[in-house]
Each structure stands twice: as C-alpha cells, then as structure tokens.
Amino acid sequence: MSWSIAEVARMAKVTSRTLRHYDSIGLLAPARTGGNGYRYYEREQLLRLQQILLLRDLGLGLDTVAEVLDGRHTALDVLHNHLAWLRAERERLGLLAATVTRTIDELEGRTAVSRTEELFDGFDADRQARYEAELVERFGECVVEPIAEGKERMKGWSPADAAGFKAEWEEIAAAFGEVAASGAAPDSAEALAVTARHHRWLLRSWTPNRESYTGLGQLYADSPEFSAQLDAHGAGVANYARDAMAAFAAAELD
C-alpha cells in the first residue's frame, strides 16, 4: 500500500513542502515517483518519517537526525550530548531571566543593581567567541573588520538595548516560520520582506555584504544552536531562512 505526499503530510501533520525538502536533502526519499511527478510513500518511509519527527521534537538538527538514522552515530550518544547542552542552556537562560528581571526592576525604580557585572549575568561570551571563530574559519580575514564593527556598535548598549535586540530576533525567527509554512518560495516577495527586516535588524550591529550575508545564512542552517532556534518554528525553517537570505543577498547586496 502507498500514500501520496498530500496524504502523508496530512497524517504526519507536516507540510508537503517539508516532505519535498526532506527528499531534496536525502533525508526521506519517497518509495517511488509517479509519471506525473507525484511522490508516493510506503510503510518503510512512514516509519522513517516517524523517527525523523521524534528526533526533531527532541530538538535535534536535520544533519544530526540524518547521522542517527544512517547509523553514523547512535541515538543514545547523540541524546546524551543533547541533554548536556539542554541542561547548560537551561542554566544559562535561568541566569539571563534573572538578569532581565533585575534590569526591569531597576528601570522601573524598584531596586538598583548592586554590581555592574550583574547586568551581564547569563550572557554567553564563550558562545559569541565560537561564532566569531567559525565565521573567520569560513570566510577568512574579511570578516574580522565587520566583527570588530559590531562590537564597537554594541559597546554602548544598555541591557534594555540588548534585550530588545534579542526579542526582535525571536520575532524574525517566528516570521520566517510563518512564511515558510505558507508555502511561499524563499525568493518570493513575502519571504524577501521578512529577510529585509532581518537585514535591517542586523545593521544595528554590523553591515554585511553579499558574501558575508549569504554565509551567515549558511551558518544559521549548519549551527545546531541557530538551527534549533529557527526550526523551533517549523521543520526546515533554518534551511528556508538560508535560502531566503541567499536570494536577498543576490538581489540587493554588493
């Protein structure tokens, strides 16, 4: 017995676009493709899809899911590592929530922060350093100046500025999820409108060119931390954002 892509999408509560994307990246190929180009799935593919969705619900990126399903890593090892990251992230977010609470209390006149260092509790300097190192490794010394530019621009930010910057990123990630779920192509007017907002947001910290903006999109898709933030709004959203950013860069940036 086989099921069409529309039937599988309905059963699994995913979009047909998600299934086509899984096929394009080699994660879930259909059992066969009809003469009309329609994809058809059999029980073997449904069981693999079930595993994919389970691992995605656990927060794993698509690359990691593929490695588990193809036997390159055991699910147990991957989940142990992921659990360690989640626990560390929970601790960091707890510190960050406490920092934001103290800042709100101070701005509303209830209390004063006792030590200046408390303004930055929960901010992960090691993570920022990792991102910077990865960008330099990918693109060479050409990104050193933009990174320095970003640090200089953000040096005078208040905690409220930093919190607002992060909040807008979360809104943009959600907007990418919405436009991806609508079925609009990454180079559509709807997707490019979201990407233009993302680009304007980024300009608050640094000014990317075509190459670095495209590369940042690839980093969003490749980095487990970034892809988890985007894919929280729908399977494949990180890859969708990457493609939309590449289309925007080609059309709008030098």
N, C-alpha and C positions, 0 to 999 in steps of 0.2 A: 504494500500500500504506500502511496506517496501523497504528499501535500504540496500545494502551491505556496509560493513565497507569501502571498497575502494571507493564506490560512495559517501558516506558521507564525507570521507576525501577530495575527490576532490571538492565537493560542498562547504565545510566549509574552504577549503584551510589550512587544518592541515594534519599531517601525520597519517597513520594508527597506528603507534606506540603510538602517543599521545592518540588516542581513546582507544587503549588497556590499556594504563596506567590509563586513567580516569576510566575505568571499574575496574581495579585491586584495586584502592583506594576507590571504592564505590561512585565515583562522577557521573558517567554516565554509567549505565548498559544498554546493548542492550535490545531491546524488546524480542528477542529470539536468541538462538544459534542453528544453524543447525546441522544435524548429522555429517557433515564434519568439525564441529568446527568453522565455519564461523559465525561472528556476524551480525545480521540484526537489523536495526533501523526503527522505525515508527515515525509518526509526533510528538508524545509526546516527544520522545527522541531528535528530531531535535530542538524543541522549547527549551528544557533544554540546549542543546548544544549552542544554540544562546545566552542564558542568561550567560552561563559559559564564552563564548568568550567575551561578552560585559564586564563582571566584570573583566576578565583578562586584557582587553585593558585599563581598568581604573587603573590597577596596583595592583590589589588585589591578594594575595597569594591563592593557591589552598585550603588550610584549611579554609580561610575566605570565599571563594566562596562557599564551601560546607555548612558552617554555615548559610550563607544568604539563599541559595536555600532550605535548610532543615528547615528554619524558626527559627533557634536558635538566629539569630539577624536580625533586619530589614535592608534592603539595605540602607535606608536613614541614620540610625545611623552609619553604617559602612562607608558610603561615607563621612559623616561629619568628622569622625575621620581621615579618609584617607586624606581628603582635608587639615585638620590641619597639618598633617605630611608633606604633599607635600609642603605646604607654608613654613613650618620651614626648610625643606630640600632645597627649592629654595633659601631662605635667606642664609643658610649655604654655599651652592655651590657658591653663588654670592661672599661671603667673601673669599672663597677658590680660586676662579678665580682671584680675585683682588690680593690675596697673591702671587699666581703663577706669575701673570703679574709683580708685583714689583720685585720678585726674578729674573725673566728673565731680566728685565731692569738693575738690579744690576750686574748680571753675565756678561751682555754684555757691562757694563761700562757706561750706560747712566745715572743712578741715584744710590743713596745709600739708603738703608732702614734707615729711621730716628730713629726708635726704634727697639730694638731687638725683642720685643714682636710681632711686625708686621709679623715676619717670621712665626708665628703660628696662625694668624687670620684664622678662618674658620675650624680649626681642632677641632673635637668634643671630648673633654675629657670625657664628660658625657657618650657618646656612648661607648667609649672604656671601661669605668668602668662598664657599663651594660654588655658588652660582657664578661669581666673578671668574674663578679659576676655570670653570667649564667654558665660559664664553671666550676667554683668552685662548684656551686649547683649541676651540672650534674655529675661531676666526683670526687668531694671531694678534699682533700688537695693535691692529687698527681699532680694537675695542677698548684699549686702555684709556684713551682720552675721553670717550663717552662715559666710561665708568667713573672716571675722576670728575667729569662734569656733573654726573648725577649726585655724587657725594657732596660736591660743593653746593649744588642747589638745595639739597635736603638738610644741609648742616644747620640752617636756621629754623627748621621746622619745629613747631611745638608738638607735644603729644597729641593734641587735637588735630593738627595737620596730618600727622602720621595715621591716626585712626580714620580720618576722613578718606585718605588715600587708599587705605586697605578696604574700607567699606565700599568705595566705588569699584575697586577691582572685583569684589564679590558680586556687585550688581552687573558688571560687564560679563563675568563668567556665566551668570544666570541668563543674560540676554543672548549670549552665544548658544546656550542650551535651548532657548525658546526658538531661535531662528533655525537651528539645526533640526529640531523636532517638527518644524513646519514643512520640511522637505525642500526648502529653498536651497539652490546650489550655492557653494561657497563664494562664487563670484557674482551672485545676484545682487540687486540693489539693496535688498533687505539685509543680507549678510555684510555688504560693504558699509552700510550705515552703522552697524554695530562695530565693525572694525575701525571705522573712522573715529568713533567715540573712544575706542581703546587706544588709538594712536594719539588723540588729544590728551587722554589721561596720562599716557607715557611721557608726553612732552613736559609734564610737570617735573619729571626727574631727569630725563636726558633726551637727546634728539637722535633718533635712529635714521640711518639711510636705508636704501632698498635692500642692501645685502644684510645689514645687521637686523633689520626688522623681520626679514624672511627667516633669518637664523634664529631669532627669538621665538618665532612660531614653531620652528622645529624643536627647539628646547622645550617649549610647552608640551609638545607631544611625547618627547623622549624622556623627560624627567618624571620619575614616579610621583614626586611631590606636586609638581604643577599639573600633571595629567590627572591626578586624583582630584584636585580642586575643580578642574573643568569637567571631568567625567562624572562628578557627583551630580551634574545637571543633565545627564543622559549619556548612554554608551556612545563612545566615539566623538564626544564634543571636543576633546583636546585635538584630535586629528582634524576635525572640522575647522576649529579656530586656526590651526596651522595653515590649512589650505586657503582660508579667507584672508589671512594676513599676507600670504604669498601673492594672492590676486590683488590685494590692495597695494602692496609694495610695487608690483609690476605696473599698475595703472597710475599711481600717484607719487611715488618717490623716485629720487635720482640715485 
